[in-house]
Amino acid sequence: MKTIVIIGGGHAAAQLCAALAEGNFTGRVVLVSEELHLPYHRPPLSKTLIKDAAALLPELRGAAFYAQSGVELRLGQRAVRIDRAARQVVLQAPDGGAEDRLAYDHLVLATGSRARHLPGVPEDLPNLHTLRNFDDAVRLRSALSQAQRLMVIGGGFIGLELAASARALGKAVTLIEAAPRLLARAVSPAISRHLLDHHRAAGVDVRLGSAPQRVVVENDRFTGVVLNDESLAADLLLVGIGARPEVSLAEVSGLDCSNGIRVDPLLQTSDPDISAIGDCTTFPYGADATSIRLESVQNANDQAKALAARLLGQPVAYAPVPWFWSEQGDVRLQIAGLWHDGLRAVTRAGAKAGSFSIAHYDGTQFVAMESINAPLDHMTARRWLQQQHSPAPEAFADAARPLKDL
Ligand SMILES: Cc1cc2nc3c(=O)[nH]c(=O)nc-3n(C[C@H](O)[C@H](O)[C@H](O)COP(=O)(O)OP(=O)(O)OC[C@H]3O[C@@H](n4cnc5c(N)ncnc54)[C@H](O)[C@@H]3O)c2cc1C
C-alpha cells in the first residue's frame, strides 16, 4: 500500500493517522479536510468551550505530530467526487474554484455527520445556530454573550448540553422537544425523567410533547416561536434536532449508502479500494448483524484503530462495546452498551447523593448500563460487556455489595 488518502478532519481521521503511525506504516498518508483547523475534540464545543470566552481550539494532536508522522495535511479542501476507475479523488476549496486531483491506493471516508436543519426555516438567519464544528461554536459563543434568551429546539444531547451551558452563563433558556420525553431514542425513561428534573431545577423551561406551530421571523431575524398558541420570544435559536450522516461524496461516487455509508465488519465499502469510518458509516452489529450507525467518539476511535490494523496487514472484525458520555451541568451521564425498549431495568444507588446506575437485562443477559455521576460503575459495565458477563440482578441492586464482587 503506497498512498492512503483520508477524507475528513475529525476524530476518526486523526485516530487513523495516529494508529498508522503507531503501526509504523511506511507509505504516504494524506489527510484532506474542508475545515481550516487541525482535527480537534468535538465534545467540548457544547460543554466547556461555549462557556469560556478564552478557550482555544481543543486540538486532538498538535501540528508537530502530523509533521513527525509524515502525514500530509490538505486543510481547507473538500473532496467533491471520486474517480474510482482512475483511483483519484477530486478536491476543491469549499467555496468553489479550480479542481485538483489526488491519487490513492486506498481511500478512507471519515466525513462524519452534519446538523439537521428545521424544514421551512431559512438556514441563513443571523441569529439561528446549529452546532457541529469549532466555527459554529465560536459564532454561537459570541452570540450568546450578547443575548438574554435562548430558544433550543430539540431535546437531544447537544440541545440539553447547550441548555445547561447557557443556564450556567445566566441566560434564560426554553427547550422544546417534540417527543413526550427527553432523549427518547437513546436512554431509558428513568434517565429521561432524571434529566428533566435536573434541567427544570436548573431553570430551563422544558416543553415536552410539542413542536412549534410557527417559527417567527421578523426583519430577517428569528424572534420566537408559537407553541400551543402561546408566543415565546427569544433572541437566539439553537436547532438541535440531530445529525445526518455526511454521505454526499459517497453517494455521488456510487458507493452503497443507507442511513450512512454501508461497510462490512472490516469497514470496507462496496468498493474494495475504499473504506469508511466514524459517524458516516452504517455497519453490522451484534449476533444478528443488525445495521446500525453510531455517533460517538468511541465509535470513531475504535473503527479507526480496527481499520489501521487491516491496512497494516492484521485484519480484525469491528465488534465494539459501544459507550458514550454526556455532561449537562453537574450531571455526567455515561452509557455502556445500547439501551432499547423492552429491557428489564435494575437500579443501584450510588455512593454519593444524586449518583446511581441502571443495569438493563435482556432476559438474564446484561446488555447495557446507564450511570449518573458513577464513573466506576460505568467502567465496570464496559468490562462486563467485553467479557459478556451478566451479574445477578439482585446482587447488582444491592449497593452494599462492591461491584468487583459481582
Ligand atoms: C457539539 C458536539 C458534542 C458532542 N459530544 C459528544 C460526547 O460528549 N461524547 C461522544 O461520544 N460524542 C460526542 N459528540 C459526537 C462526536 O463528536 C462524533 O461522534 C465524532 O466527532 C465523530 O467523528 P468523525 O471523525 O466520524 O466525524 P467528525 O468529527 O464530524 O469529522 C468529520 C470531518 O470531515 C469533514 N468533511 C466532511 N465531508 C468532507 C469532504 N467531502 N471533504 C473534506 N472534508 C470533509 C468535516 O468538515 C469534519 O471535519 C459530540 C458532537 C458534537 C458536534
The ligand as a Gaussian input file, in Angstrom:
#p B3LYP/6-31G(d) Opt

LIG

0 1
 C      -21.174000      19.628000      19.964000
 C      -20.908000      18.139000      19.976000
 C      -20.773000      17.479000      21.191000
 C      -20.515000      16.098000      21.210000
 N      -20.363000      15.478000      22.421000
 C      -20.061000      14.163000      22.455000
 C      -19.836000      13.496000      23.692000
 O      -19.939000      14.095000      24.760000
 N      -19.497000      12.181000      23.658000
 C      -19.354000      11.487000      22.489000
 O      -19.036000      10.281000      22.495000
 N      -19.600000      12.093000      21.304000
 C      -19.933000      13.409000      21.267000
 N      -20.153000      14.021000      20.059000
 C      -20.116000      13.209000      18.839000
 C      -18.686000      13.046000      18.341000
 O      -18.037000      14.292000      18.346000
 C      -18.723000      12.443000      16.945000
 O      -19.281000      11.157000      17.051000
 C      -17.321000      12.379000      16.359000
 O      -16.831000      13.677000      16.124000
 C      -17.335000      11.593000      15.051000
 O      -16.070000      11.666000      14.466000
 P      -15.918000      11.593000      12.877000
 O      -14.460000      11.714000      12.606000
 O      -16.652000      10.419000      12.355000
 O      -16.684000      12.850000      12.320000
 P      -16.442000      14.390000      12.577000
 O      -15.722000      14.593000      13.858000
 O      -17.757000      15.040000      12.363000
 O      -15.456000      14.828000      11.407000
 C      -15.819000      14.795000      10.056000
 C      -14.914000      15.761000       9.323000
 O      -14.994000      15.546000       7.917000
 C      -15.054000      16.805000       7.250000
 N      -15.643000      16.551000       5.919000
 C      -16.882000      16.094000       5.655000
 N      -17.047000      15.922000       4.312000
 C      -15.878000      16.291000       3.734000
 C      -15.428000      16.333000       2.389000
 N      -16.196000      15.951000       1.369000
 N      -14.171000      16.774000       2.140000
 C      -13.350000      17.158000       3.171000
 N      -13.730000      17.138000       4.462000
 C      -14.972000      16.692000       4.748000
 C      -15.909000      17.626000       8.200000
 O      -15.802000      19.000000       7.971000
 C      -15.285000      17.218000       9.538000
 O      -14.114000      17.933000       9.785000
 C      -20.408000      15.379000      20.006000
 C      -20.574000      16.045000      18.775000
 C      -20.806000      17.414000      18.760000
 C      -20.956000      18.125000      17.439000

